[in-house]
């Protein structure tokens, strides 16, 4: 319901549409190892793994994983993970009453200020403002 509402809402020209933009990851690229990393990100976005650990989990070198991941998704590993985390945070802000800090920690940000900065950059709104707008 919330996704449909976000899709249909159109604000007046003076406001940004970025908070309604959905992250739509590509899974149809055919790269099995990249797909495994994507599934790790979606299943446990809160885990802090280094690129070396991710590469080791799919038996690739760091550079090869980075290159193949970008070719398959058109995003760097860190950008993709940020998008997944913010997507999960948006869901939590829309459906729970948890504090912004607890949501930041739940999606993998140790620093709530860093979370607020990334959230604002990707959605165009601060988390508390987004929560208020999402519930209208």
N, C-alpha and C positions, 0 to 999 in steps of 0.2 A: 504494500500500500504506500509506504513512504517513498519507494523508488518511483512509483507511478506519479505520485504527487510532485516529486522533485522534477520529473520529466515534463509535466504539464504546466508548472508554475512559470510565469514570465513576469519579471519585475519591470517597472518603468525604466526607461533608458538611463536614468540618472544612477541606477544601482548596478552593481556587477552581477553577472550570472555565474561567476566562478564557484560559488558555494553549491550550485546545483549540478556541477560537472561530476560525472561518475568516472571512476577508474575502471576501465574495461581491459583487463590483461589479455594478452594473446596466448592461447594454449595450442593453437593449430599449426605451429611452426615445424613440427617434426623432429626437433632435437631432444632426444630422450634424456640426456644429462641435464640440460637446461630445464626441462619440464620437472625433473626431480627436485631441483633447487627451488623452482617456483612453488611446488607443492610444500616444501619445507617452510618457505616464507608464509604461505597462507595458513598452514596448520599451526605454526608456532611463531608468530611475528615478534613475540616478546623475547625470544632467545637471542642472545648476543653471540654470534659466531663470526669469526674472522673470515676473510676471503680464502685464506689458506685452509681453514677447516671445511668450508663449503666445497672448495675444489677437491680436497681429499675425500670428502664423502661421495663424490661422483667420479673419483679416480682421474682427475684432470689437473694440469698445472694451473696456477692462479691466472696467469696471462691468457691461457687458452679458454678458461671458463669465462673470464671477463669479455674476451673477444666474441665468443659464441653467444653469450648471454645478450650482449648488445645487438648482435646480428639478428637474434631471434625475437627480442622484445622491443627493440629500439630505445631501451633505457639501460643506464648503468645499474649494476647490482644495488648500490646504495639508493639510487633514485627509485628503483622498483620497490625495495623494502620500505622506504618512506611512504610511498603511495599505498602499499598494503596496510601499513600501520595506521595511516590517517583514515583509510577506508573503514578499518575496524573501529577506530576511535569515533568516527561519525556515527556508526551504528550504536555504539555505547552511549554517546551523547543523546541520541534520539530515543533510546529505549530504556535507559536507566537513570537513576538519580545520583549516581556516583560523582564524587568531586572530580574536577578537572585533573587534579594531581593523581588521584587513584586511577583514573582512566589512562593518564600518561604512563604510569608504571605498568598497568595491565597490558599495554600494547608495546612495551619495550623501551620506553624513554626513562632513563634514570634521572634526568633533569627536566622538571616540568616547564622551565623557561624555554629550553630547546624545543620541547614539544609544542608549546604555544607558537613559537616562531615558525616552525615547519608547517603546523596546522594553518596558520594565517597565510603563509606563502602559497600553499596548495588549494585552500578553499576561499581565500579572500575575506575571511572573518575570524575573529578570535573565538576560541572554543565556547566561552560562555554566551557570546552573542549568537553563535551558530545554534547552540542548544535552544535558545529562546525563539529564534526564527524557525527552527525545525519543528517546533511543537505548535506552531500557529495553524 
